[in-house]
């Protein structure tokens, strides 16, 4: 594996400019040319990577310099891009927007610099003409270390409009690599937390990705974009790819009659938020990872020793989750016997007594309901209580993203003490359960996966 994977970062001046359409369309268009395309997303977003996976046939992966640390961005990128011909990285928000109050940290520009990758700037040109040149000039000159290698004009009204935009941009020296006409929005519906995940609408999602690819093929110079991607040099420092654990040849031998603990991982339409590295870390730690769908399966997988329930949209599926009483009781029994359970956000809600008045698993003496306020942002946290996931004192960075409210917000043994942006206690630790609103990326602290698997083995 070399550190010179051809790569592009798709960015924009602001959210809503068309990054997802262009990035996903590019991924699908390059894949249709026979290239093995590695898809990546800047930031903690769980939903866009699902569309990226459809476009490329590979797992969509996140690159978040706040959650994982700047030092892991290049190794995680190389891990995901192994065996690929080209990588496309979709940015987050505006090009220079990062973690609040942290300068460039976790911005698209920050990740582009860490990857030494050329940037393609997607500009919503629907309400401007010559002013587009001033806009692009500003973004190009703001940080000389960010190499803006081209512009894709989005929502162009006509041939005449395109000609005016192209003429204006000649003064910037930045080539126009595409112009997409105004069109009916691609059929990707959204709701209170963003786009609807692929798992909830597979057939429609396939059609949406096809529509994005069609727009890009019709409006972009794919040859020039591929050439720009191939202009990216070796990654700084020649980093090695990230690995979830020791290679099989270096793992301790395990007797054939003692298989690793079985860890059930919730999936399906209600629990779609997860990072691919989590499963890889659990597997590397010796676990047998078994997926299940709480909307369909009435029992946990046979022989379950531990349970991981990630994020998603349980509030959308509360009635169906509540109606699956056999599984709710199966989860409660597992928790009652002290087996390790790691629950994030949606998983936290599922473990409560009730959600929006409907019975849930009853593992936690708490109730949850939809609220009016969006809770969103990065968090700096420290583990308050020893748990199956983390020893007290373990520091991790995380992300909150929900419109629900849980009462009480913390148990007698809280999971986390939030250090920033405000100080508060949050979450629940009881017996083997660690439940919290906080989304974390375990690659930043691989010990949590090893600790969890060891507790599964010994509980």
N, C-alpha and C positions, 0 to 999 in steps of 0.2 A: 504494500500500500504506500503510494507516494503522497506527499503533501501538496501536490500541484493539481488537484482536481479542478477542471474547468468549472467556473461558478459565476453566478449573477445574483445580485441582491435587487429585488423589486421594491422600490420605495415610493413615497408620495409626499407632497407638501402637507397633507392633512388626511385624516380619516375620511372615508366616503369618496375618495378620488378614483377608485377602481383597482386598487392593488390586488384584491383577491381574484377578480376577473382576469386580470392580466397574468398574475403569477400562476394561477391554476391552469389558465389557457395555454401558457407557455409550457408548463410541465407536460400537459397532454399532447401538445403539438410536437414537442421534441421526442416524446415517447413514440408517437406515431411515425416518426422518422426512423425508428429502430434504435434510438439511444436509450441506454439505461439511465434514468433520471432519478436523482436523489432529492426528495422534497423536504424542505425545512421551513419553520415558522419562527420569527423572532417573537419573544415574549411568552406568556403563560397560556396562550389560547389553546383550547382543546378541540375546537370545532373545525377550524380551517384545515388542520392536518388530516382530518377525515376525508375532505374533498381532495386534498393533495394525494392521498393514498389511492383514491379512485383514478386520479389522472395518471398516476405513474405505475401502479401495481406494487408499490413499495410502502413500507410504514412511514407515515409522516412524523417528523421529529421536531422538537422545540429546541431553540437556542436562546436561553434566558440568562443574561449575565448577572442579573440580580439574584435569582434563585440558586444558580450553580456556581457563580463566580466567574470573572473574566478568564481565569486561567483554564477553565474547562471548555470554553466555547470551541476552540479549534479541535481539541481531542474528540468532543462529542460530534462535531461536524464530520470528522474523518471516520468515526465509527459508523455514522449513518450512511456516509457516501462510499463505503467500501464496495469495490467492484463496479462502481458506476462510471459512466462516460461524462456526466455533467450534473451539476447541482443547481437548483433554483431555490433561493431563500426569499420568502415573502416577509416583508417588514411589518412593523406595527405602528399604528398612529402616524404622525408626521415624521419625516426623516430624522429630525433632531429631538423628538420627544422621548424622554426616558422616565426613569423612576422619579417621582415628584421630590424636588429638593435635593437630588443627587447628581445634578449636572447631566452629563451625557450617559451616565450608567444605564445600561439595558436598552438604550435607544437603538434604532436601526443603524444609525451612523456608527455607534460604538461597535456593534457586531460586524458591520462591514469593514471597519478598520482592523478589528481583531482577525478577520478572515482575509484581509487584504484583497477584498473582492470589489470589482467594478459595480457601480450602482446604476440601475435604470430608473429614471424618475417618471412616474405616471402622473400626468397633469390633467385635471379636469378643466378643459378649455371651453366649457359650454357658455360661460358668461364673460369671455375676454377675447381680445384680439392681439394687438401689439404688446399689451401689458404682459403677455406671457413671457416675453423676453426678459423683462425686469424680474419677474418671479423666478425664472430659471437661473438667471445670473446671480440672484441673491443666494439661492440654495447651493450653487456651485462654488461661490466664493466664501461662504460662511466658514467652512473648515477645509483648508487646502489638503488635509490628509484624507478626505473623503473624495474618491474619484468617481464623479458622475460621468459615465461613459456614453449616455444617450438619454433621449426623452421619448416617451410614448404619449401622444396626445389622445385624450379620451373625451368622448361626447362631442365630437366635431360635427358641426351642423351641415356642412356642404363642401363641395369642391372649392368654392371661393373662400370659405372660412379656413379650410386647410391651407390654401395657398398663402393667405395673409399670415397665418401662424408660422408656417415654415419660413417665409421671408423674414419675419421678425426675429426668429431664432438663429438666423445665419450670423447675426452679430455676436452671439454668445460663444460660437465655436463648438457648441454641443450638437451632435448629429441627431436628427429626428429618425428614430428607428421604427416608428409605427404611428398610425392615426386610426383610431376606432371611431366609427360613426355613432351618433346618438341612436340608441335602439331601445326597444322595450326591455325592461330589466330582466335579466336571466332569472328563471323561476327558482330562486333559492329563498324560501320564506324565512322570516325571522320572528322572534318573539322577545320576551323580557330580558333575556341574557344574550341575544345575538342570533346568528343563523341557527336554523334547525339542524341538528346533527345528522350525518349520513345514515346512522343506524336506524333512524326513525322514518326514513323516506328513501330507501335504497334505489328504487327504480327511477324516481324523480331526480334524485341526486346524480345518477348516471347521465340522464338527459341534460341536466344543468351543466355538468362538466363538458359534455359534448358541445353545448352551445357556447361556452366560454372558449373552447378550443377553436370553434369555427370563427368567432370574432377575431381571435388573435391571428389565425392563418390568413384571413382575408385582409387584415389591416396592418400586419407587422412584417418587417424584413427579418425572417428567421435566420437567414444566412449571416446577416450582420450581427444579430444577437448572439448566435453561436460563436462567431469570431470574437466578439467582445468577451464572452465567457472564457474562451481559450487564451485570452490575453492575461488572465490572472496568473501571477507567478506563484512560487512556492510559499507556503504559509510561514509566517515569522517563527524562527526558532526550530523549525523542523520537528513539530510535536508528533508524538506517537498517538495513534487512535486510542480513545477511551475504551476500557474493557470492564465488564461487570464483575470480573473475578479472575482467579487463576485459570489457566488453560486446563483442559481435562487431564493432560499428562502430568500436571503439577498438583492436582487436587488429591487430598488424602483418600486412600482406598476405602471403600465402604463394603462391608460384607454383602453378598448377594441376597441374604435373607433379611437384611435390614434396609429396606428402601427409605428414601428421604421422606420427610413429613409431607402430607398432602395439604396444599393451601388452595382453598377455593377463592376465586376472584369473580366478583359480581360484574356482569356485563349486560348486554341487551339494550333496549331503547331507553330504559330509565337510568342506567349507570354507564354513561359513555365517556366520562372524563378520566383519562388515565394516561400516563407517560409510558411509552414502550420500554424504557429503561427499568421501570419498576419490576416488570415480569422477568426481565433479563437478570436483574440483581437477585431476585428470589430464586430463580433457577440456578444461578451461579453459586448461591449459598447452599444448594443441595435440596431445595424443595421441588416437589412435583406440583406444578401449577395447573389447576383445573378450572376452566371458566364455567359459569352457570348464569342463567337468566332468571332473576327474581320475578319477572312477569309470567314466566312459563313453568319453571321447575318447582315442584311441590316439596322437594327435599334438597338439602345440601348434598353435594356429591358424596358418595359412599366413602367412609374413612376420612372425612375432613378433619384435619388437625388444627387448622387455623383459617381465618377468614379475612379477606381484604375487600372493603366496599368503598369504592372511590366516589367521585362526584358525578353529577348528571342532573336530571330533572325529575326527581321523585314527586314534586308537587304537581307535575302534569299528569303523572300516573298514580296518584295517591289512591284512587278508588280501586284500580287493578291490584296494586301492591297490597292494599288492605284486604281485598277479597281472597288473596292467596294465603289463607290462614295456616295451612299446613307448613308452608315455608317459614312464615313468621315464627311459628312455634319451634321449628327446627333451629332457627337462628338463636332463639331465646335459650333453648336447651344447651347449645354449644357454648354460649356465653356463661350460662349458669355453672357449667362444669369447670370454668376457668380457662378455657382455650383462648389463645391470643386472637384478638379481633382488632383490626386497624380500619377505622372509618373516617372518611374525609367528606365534609360538607353534605352531599346527598346521603352518604352513608350514615352520618350523624343523625339526620332527620329520620332515616329508616329505623334507627335503633330507639327512637323516642317512644313514649306511650301512644302518642297520636300526632297526626299531621293534618292540619285543617279539619280537625274534628273526627278524623277517621283513624281507627286503631292501626298502630304499627307494631313493631316487635316487642315493645315494652321492656327492653333491656335497660334503658335509662329512665330515671324518674324525672322526665321533662316532656314538655309539649312544644310543638312547632306549628307555625302558621305563616302564610304568605304575608308580607308587609308591604308598605308603600315605598320605602326607601331602599335604593340600591347601595349595598355595601361593597366597595370595590377598592382594591389597592394592595400594594406590597406591604409585608409585615416583617419585622425583625423580632424573633421569638426565642424564648429559652424554655426548655422542658422543666416544669415545676415539680412533677411527681415521677418517680420511677415507674416505667411501664414496659409492656412487651415490645414497644417500638423504640423507646429512647430512655437512657438513664437521666435522672435529674441533673440539670446543669447543661445538658446538650443544647447548643445553640444552632438554630436553623432559620433560614429565611423562607418565607412563604408568601402566599397570595390568597386574598379573600375575594369572592365573587358570588354574591347571592342577594336575593330579595326576601329571604325568609327571616323570621325571628324565632329564637328558641328561649324558653323560660323554664328554669333559670339558665343563664348564659354559661355557668360553670358549675361543676359539681364540688363535693367536699374535697376531692383531690383533683384540682384542675389539670388539664393537659399542658397548657402553655401559659406563660406570662409574656404578654406582648410588650416589647421594649420600645417599639416605634411603629407608627407615628404617635400612638398614645399608649400609656401604661394601663393594662387591665389584665385580668385573669380570664381564661377562656377554655372551654372544653371539659372533658370528663375522662378520668382514669379510675376504673374499678375492676378489680380482679384482673382478667386478661385483656380488658377492653381499653383501647385508646381511641377516643372519638372527639373530633374537632371540626370547626369550619375551615381550618387552615389547610390549603393545598400546598404540599411540599414536593420538591424534586429530589428523590433519594440519591441521585448521582452525586449530589453535593455532600452527602454524608452516608456512604455505602454501609457504614456500620449499623444503620437502623434495619436494613434488610437482613443482615447476618444475625442481628440480635433477635429479630422477629422469628426467623426460621429456627434458631436455636431454642427459643421458647416453645415453638410448635413441637419441636423434637422432645422436649422434656416435660411439657405440661400434662 
